[in-house]
Amino acid sequence: MRIYIQLMFESFRFAWEALRSNLLRTILSLLGVTVGIFAIIAVFVLVDSMEKNVKDNLAFLGDRTMYVQKWPFGFGGPYPWWKYVNRPSVNYAEYEFLSKRVTMAEAVAIFDQQGGITMKNGSSSIGNITVLGVTESYQTIVEIPLGDGRFFNELESTAARQVAIIGADIVDALFPGIDPIGKTFKMDGLNFVVIGTMKKQGESLLGGPDFDVACFVPYGTFDKLYHTKNSDPAICIRGLETDKGMEELEAEVTGLMRTRRSLKPIEEDSFSINRTEQVVAAVEGIFGALYTGGAVISFFSLLVGGFGIANIMFVSVRERTNIIGIQKSLGAKNAFILYQFLFEAVFLSVLGGLAGLFLVFLLTFIPFGSLELVMRANNIILGISVSAVIGTLAGIIPAAIAARMDPVIAIRSK
């Protein structure tokens, strides 16, 4: 064990001497590894952060949730809108029908939304607000960032009361510096009482409504204000934990909806059942392709870096041929020489990789709007591991050449 520690120390000393005595040459040789590790880890950090951001912003869809609506989700390829445009939209009566009969659901709700709404309070106003009409059970299906106050109850929902939960930007615009709970504002000629507010969310990279400029009202109130022939509500259903994959729930909902709409066995469904897993799977597919593309591009940078390490090791072997001969004449075995040069190659490559990782770390401090870059431990481990592999592959041939040298010929070399 002691001999291996001594060998490692000697190899480290030789590597450090090579780095210090030929600083410019070594830096130029390691630049390829640094750039390659920076490229591949930067891509992975960027893709990881984007994927996390997108999935966090898709929380508005809910967990274990399916949506019964007119249009299906569309991912990839041409979207055959002409097949769906003449379908009837779901309605409140169908929501009541499902909520009373479905047995494999934890909660059932209906929602719709309208954008571009202006709200006023005295001389203050704010425009381009998204108003969402929902039933009281919506809060148990979808994650709503409720801050102060409360959500409306079943009585307020069924009676279509003029109550609202508003976002942080609406609070700042209509009620600056005061507690908005219990206060009123005007929207499309009607007075609404604020019963709750939402926490500040900030900009989202992707997702549903921006909750900072969103307002929740009871579905009946929304329907009274904004119901038109272009309305396109959706029924959202949260499945039971025991129903893995929500297959039983989907079968039950499909049968109930076909019965409700009196569809014959030979007729196609006149509705779509969309599941949150479809969105997540599409997102994972996109980012998987980005991972692959980034890795392929970065491979060429690492290839250049590997040749740089190999070049510096060939030069190092030639410069230290006489020393190798002396070591062998004193009893150093081939494995000792091989390990010495191989460790040196790995050390130099890892050093270049650490420089690349440091550059990626600095990259995480640059603001990218709503996208927060996070460098995870697995990215660091990957960077160091790839650097070590590149060093091993680049140094194995020079190390083998050094190990097979004839000690007499090596000592006589100049």
N, C-alpha and C positions, 0 to 999 in steps of 0.2 A: 504493500500500500504506500509505503514511504517513497519508493522509487517512482511511483506514478505521480505523486504530488510534486516531487522534484522535477520530473519530466515536464509536467504542466507549467511549473514555474519557469523552467529554462525556455520552453516554447513561447511563453508569454513575453519573456525578456527579449528573445530574438525578434518576435513580432513588433514589439515596442521600439527596438533599435532600428528595425527596417523602416518603421513609420517615421521615426524622428530624423534619421539620417537622410532619408529621401522623401521629405515631406510633400513637395509639390507632385512628384511622381505618384506617390501613394494616394494623395487626395484625388488626382485625376483618375486613377484606376478605380477608386472606390465610388466615384461620382455616379457611375452606372448603377451600382447597387443602391445607392442613396435615392436616385431618381426613380428606379424601379420599385423599391419598397414604398416610397412616397406615393407613387401613382396607384399601386394596387391597394394600399391601405386607405388612401384618401378616397378612392372609389367605394370601398367597402364601408367606410365611415359615413360617406355621403348617402349611399343607398340604405344603410341601416337606419340612419336618422330620418330619411324621407319615408321609409316604410313605417317606422314607429309613429311619425307625425300623421301619416295618412290613416293608419289604423286607429290612432287616438281620435282623429276627427270623424271617423266612421262610427264612433260610439253612439251618435244620435240615432243610428239604425236599431240599436238595441241588441241584446244578447239572446240567443235561442229564439229569434223572432222571424216570422214570415209575414209577408204583406200580400193582401188580396187586393188587386187593382186592375185597371183596364190594360195598362201597358206592361210588358215584361221588361226586366233588365236586359240591356243589350251590351255584350262584350265581344268585340272582335267580329270581323266580317261585315257584310252588308246587313243593315237592319230592315227587315220586311215590314215597314210601318203600315203598308197598305192592307196587311192581314188584320190589323188591330184597330185601325182608325174608326171603323163603324161599330165597334163593340160598345155596349152601354157601360157607363161608369158605375162603380159600386155606389150605394146610397145608404142612408141612415136606417131604412127599414131592413136592409140586408145585414147591417151591423147588429141590429136588435135580434134578428133571426139567428145569427151565428152565436151571439153572446148567450142566448138562452139555451141553445142546443149542443154546442160543442163541449165535449167532455175531456179532451186531452189538452186543454189550454189552462194556463195559469191566469191569464188576463186577456181581454179583448177590448180594443179601442178603435175609434175612427178619427181621422184627422184630415184636414185640408189646409191650404195656405194661400195667401194673397200678398203679392209684393207691391212696392211703390206707394205705400200708404203714408199719409201725413198726420201727425199728432200735434195737438196744441194744448197749451196751458197758459191762459192769459196772453201776454205778448210773446211768449216763448213757443217755439215750434221745432219740429224735427221731421224730415222727410225720408223717403226711401226705406220705410220700415216694413219688415215682413211680419204679417199677422198670421198666426196659426190657430185654427179652431180645432180643439181636441176635446175628447170626453175625459172625465176625471181619472179613468183607469190608465190613461196614457203615461202618467208619471211612473207607474209601476213597470212599464215596458221599456221606456226610453230614458236614458240618463239625462236629467235636466239639472243644470247647475244652480239649484235654488239657493239663494242667499238668505235675506231677511224675509219675514212674512211666511206665507203658506201657499199651497196650491188650492184651487177651488174644489169643493166637495161635490158629492153626487146631487144634492139638492140644487146647488147653484148651476150645475151642468144641465140637469133635466129642465129646470125652470128658465134656462137661457138668461141668467142674470148678467148684468153689464159690469163684470169684474175682470181684472186683468193682472197678469204677471209680466213685468217689463224687464228689458235688458239694461245693462249698466250705462250704455251710451244714452239711452232714453232718459234714465234717471238724471244724468249729468245735464242734459239739455232742458228738460222740463221742470226738474226740481233741484236746482243747484244749491248745495249747502243745507238742504233740509231733508228730513225723513219723509219719503214718499208714501209710506204705508198709510192707507186711509184717505189719501188725497185723491182728487179727481182730475181727469184730463178729457179732452174732447177728441173723438175720432169719427169721421164721417157723420157729423151732426149729432152723435150720441155721447153722453157723459159716461165715463168708465171709472170705477173705483179701483185703485191699486191695492191689491191684497198681498202681493209678493214681488220680490225683485230677484234677479239672477246675478251670480258672481261674474266679475270681469273675466272674459275669456281671451281677448286679443284676436288678432287675425288668424285665420285658419288656412292651411295649405290646400286642403281639400275637405269636402264634407257637405253637410246639409246647411241649414240656416245658420247665419252668424248670430249667435244668441245675444251678443251685445246690442244688436239692433233688431231684436225680435220681441214679439208680444204674444203671449198665450191668452186666449179667451175661450169660454165654453163653446162647444161645437154648435149648439143651437143658436147662440148669439152670432157666431160667424156666418152660419147658413142664412140667417135673417138679413145680414148686411151684404154678403158677397155671393150668394147663390146665383149662378148663371148657367146657361147651357154648356159653357166651357169649363165648369167646375170638374175637377178630377180628384175626388177624395180617395183615400186608401184605408182599408181595414188592416190594422196591425194586430198580430196575435203572438203572445209569448207562450212557448211550449213548456211542458213539464220536464224536469231534469231526468226523469225516468225514461222519457221517450228519446232515446239516442238517435240523432239524425233527424228527428221530427218527422219520421216516415209515417207513423200512425196519425199524427196531427194533420199532415198534408192529405192523406187519404180521406180522413174524416171531413175536413173542410171542403175538399173537392166534391165529395158526395153531397154534402149539404148545399153547396152553391149550385150544383147541377139540378138538385131537386127544387131549390128556390126559383131557379130560372126556367124550370120545366124543359130541360134539354133532353132530347131523345138519345138513346144509346149510340146511334151512329153520328150524332152531331159533335163537333169539336167544342171544347170549353170556350165560353165567351168571356173569360176572365183569365187573369194570370196570377200565379202564386210565386212570388219572389222571396228568396231566402237570403239572409245576411251572409251565409257561407259562400254564395255566388260572388258577392262583392269581394270578400276576403280572398277567395281563390284567384279571382282575376288580378287583384293587387299583388299577390304572391307570385303569380306567373310573370307579371311585368317586371317586378324587381328581381326575379330569378334570371330573366334574360339580361337585365342590366349587370348583375353580378358576373355572368358568363362573359359578356362583352368586355367589361372592365378588366377581368382576369386575363383574357386573351391579349388585349392591348398592352397591359402591364408586363406580360410575359416577355415581349420583345425588349423592353427596357432592362428586365432582369437578365436576359440573354447577353446583352451588351455588358452589363455589370459582371456577369460570370467570366466573360472573356477578359475583362480588365483584371479581375483577381487572378486568373490563370496566368496572364502575362507577367504580373508582378511576382508571382511565385516562381515562374521559369527564370526570371532575372535573379531572384533571390538564391535559387539553387546554384546558378552559375557563379554568382559572387562568393558563395560560401562552400564551393567545391573542396577547397583546401581544408577547411574546418571539418567538413564531413569525413575526409580521409583521416584526419587526426582522431576524430571521435571513434571511427571504426577500428583504427589501429589500437586504440585503448580498450577495445572490447565492446563498443556499442553495437547492439544487434540491429538488424534491418528494421524490425518493428519499432525500435526506439527512434530511428531516423524518420521513418514513415509517419509516426505519430507526431513527431516534432513539427514537421512541415505541414501536416494536415491540420494540426491545431492552429498553426499560424494563419493558414488560409481561412479557417472558420472564424478566428478572432477578427481578422481584417474585414471579412464579409459582414459579420454581426455588427462591427463598429460602423460600417456604412449603413446597415439597416437601422441602427439606433438613430443615426443622423436623419434618416428618412422619417422615422417615427416621430422624432422631435419636430420636424417640419409640419407633420400632420397635426401634432398637438397644438402648435401655434395657429394652425388653420381653424381649430375649434373656437378660438377667441374672436374670429371675424364674424360680425353680425350678418345673418342672411335672412332678415325679416322674421317671419314666423317659424322658419326652419332653424332648430337648435341642433348643432352638430355635437355629438357625444362620442368620445373615443372609449370604447369598451375594452375590458381586459382581454377578450378573445381576439380583438384586432391586434393588440400588442403582442400576444403570444404567437399569432399567425405571422406577424412581421418578423419576429426574432427567429421563428422556426424556418421560414422561407429563406432568410439570410443564412442560417446555418447550413441548410441544404445546398444553397448556391455555393457557399464556401467549400463544402465537402466535395461537390462535383467538380468545382474549378481547381481544387488543390490536389485531388487524388492522383492525377497523372504526374505533375511535378514531384509530388512526395514519393511516388513509386520509383521515378527515375533516380531521385536522391538515395533511396534505400538500396537500390541495386548497384550502386557505384562500386567499382573495385577500389579498395583503400589505397593501394600503391599508386595507381594512376591518379586518383583524386589528390593525394598529397603532393605529387609532382606538378600538378596543374598550377597555373599562375592566374 
